[in-house]
């Protein structure tokens, strides 16, 4: 028999966070492979000359990558 303990996440939806590539707001999070993963939404830059394709402003980051 093994005991499994789920650690609470350090961050939650709406928190402003920093990471190596910039900063953003936590949009979602989930527990995966023994660590919390966070969907961080970065602020939109001005529209480039060529149109955007998809969600270039969102990235999944591990808890250890966030300050």
C-alpha positions as CSV (number, residue, x, y, z in Angstrom):
1,X,0.0,0.0,0.0
2,X,1.4,3.4,-0.9
3,X,0.3,6.9,0.3
4,X,-0.1,9.6,-2.2
5,X,0.0,13.2,-1.1
6,X,-1.1,16.1,-3.3
7,X,0.8,19.3,-2.6
8,X,-1.2,22.5,-2.9
9,X,-0.2,24.8,-5.9
10,X,1.9,27.9,-5.1
11,X,-0.1,30.0,-7.6
12,X,-3.7,30.3,-8.6
13,X,-5.8,31.8,-11.4
14,X,-5.3,35.5,-11.7
15,X,-1.9,35.7,-10.0
16,X,0.7,37.9,-11.8
17,X,3.9,35.9,-12.2
18,X,7.4,36.3,-13.6
19,X,9.6,33.8,-15.5
20,X,12.7,33.8,-17.6
21,X,10.8,34.9,-20.8
22,X,8.8,37.7,-19.2
23,X,5.7,38.0,-17.1
24,X,2.0,37.0,-17.3
25,X,-1.1,36.0,-15.5
26,X,-2.0,32.5,-14.4
27,X,-4.9,31.4,-16.6
28,X,-5.2,27.7,-15.6
29,X,-3.2,25.0,-13.7
30,X,-3.1,21.3,-13.3
31,X,-1.1,18.6,-11.5
32,X,0.9,16.5,-14.0
33,X,3.9,14.2,-13.6
34,X,4.4,15.0,-9.9
35,X,4.5,18.8,-10.3
36,X,2.1,21.7,-10.9
37,X,1.9,23.1,-14.5
38,X,0.5,26.6,-15.1
39,X,-0.9,28.1,-18.2
40,X,0.5,31.6,-18.2
41,X,-1.1,34.3,-20.5
42,X,1.3,37.0,-21.5
43,X,0.2,40.6,-22.4
44,X,-0.5,41.0,-26.2
45,X,2.0,43.0,-28.1
46,X,0.8,45.3,-31.0
47,X,-0.5,43.3,-34.0
48,X,2.4,42.3,-36.3
49,X,2.3,43.0,-40.1
50,X,1.5,39.3,-40.6
51,X,-1.5,38.0,-38.8
52,X,-1.2,35.8,-35.7
53,X,-1.8,32.1,-35.8
54,X,-3.1,30.6,-32.6
55,X,-2.3,31.5,-29.0
56,X,1.3,32.8,-29.2
57,X,0.7,34.6,-25.9
58,X,0.0,31.5,-23.7
59,X,2.6,29.0,-22.4
60,X,2.5,26.0,-20.1
61,X,5.2,26.4,-17.4
62,X,6.3,24.1,-14.6
63,X,6.1,25.6,-11.0
64,X,9.9,25.6,-10.8
65,X,10.1,27.9,-13.8
66,X,8.0,30.7,-12.2
67,X,9.3,33.3,-9.8
